[in-house]
Amino acid sequence: MSLKKNNYIYMDWKNLAPDLIRQRVIIEGTTKKIVEPNQITKYLNELAKVTGMEKLSGPFVYSAHEMGYGGWIH
């Protein structure tokens, strides 16, 4: 079930592990030009710095074929 309020969608999820602290962000978007792997790597490293994130591994970049590239960092 979801609730839409102030242009945000709030999902009603069951927390299966309430004692586990989760800190994640998912960023999706579209661009006029394909974002290259080196740009994604730089962005993820800078994002880790700005947020004070302790990098455990990565960043990793993968091909999304004709749609461009994706990446993540742990």
N, C-alpha and C positions, 0 to 999 in steps of 0.2 A: 504494500500500500504506500502511496506517496501523497504528499501535500504540497501544493504550490502556493508560495507566499512571497510577495515582493520580488517577483521574477526569479526566485530560487525554488528548486525542487528538493524537498526533504523526504528522504526515504526512511521507512520504518523497518530497521534491521534489527535482528536479534544478535546480541553480542555473545558469541560462543566462548570467549575467554576474557571475561571482564578484568582480570588481574594483569593482562598483558598490555603494555603501553605501546600504542601504534603511532607512528609519526610518518605519514606518507603524503605525498602530493602527486597528483596526476595533471599534466599539462598537455592539452590537445589544441590543435589549431590548424588553420590552412594558410598557405602563403602563395604569393604569385610565382615565386621561384622555389625550386627545391632547396631545402636547407642541407648543406653538405656535412659529412661526418665530422670534419674538423670543427665546424661551427657548433655542432651539437656537443662535442667533447668540451669545448671551451665554455659553452653555456652551462653545462652540468657542473663543471669545476667551480665556476663563479657562483652558481646557485648554492653549492655546498658552503662556500666561503661566507656569502651574505647571510645564510640561515644559521651559521655556526654548526653545521652538520659535521659529525665525525665520519669521514669516508672509510668504509670497511673494504670496499673494492670498487673497481671501475674508475671512470665511466666506461660503459659498453655501448657500442653503436651497431645497429644491424640494418640490413637492407629490407625495405618494405616494397621492393620491386618497383613497379612503375609509379608508386605513390610517394617514393622518396626513401627516407630513413627514419628510424626511431632510436631511442636510446634510454638508458637508465644508469643509475648509480646507487650503490649500497653504502 
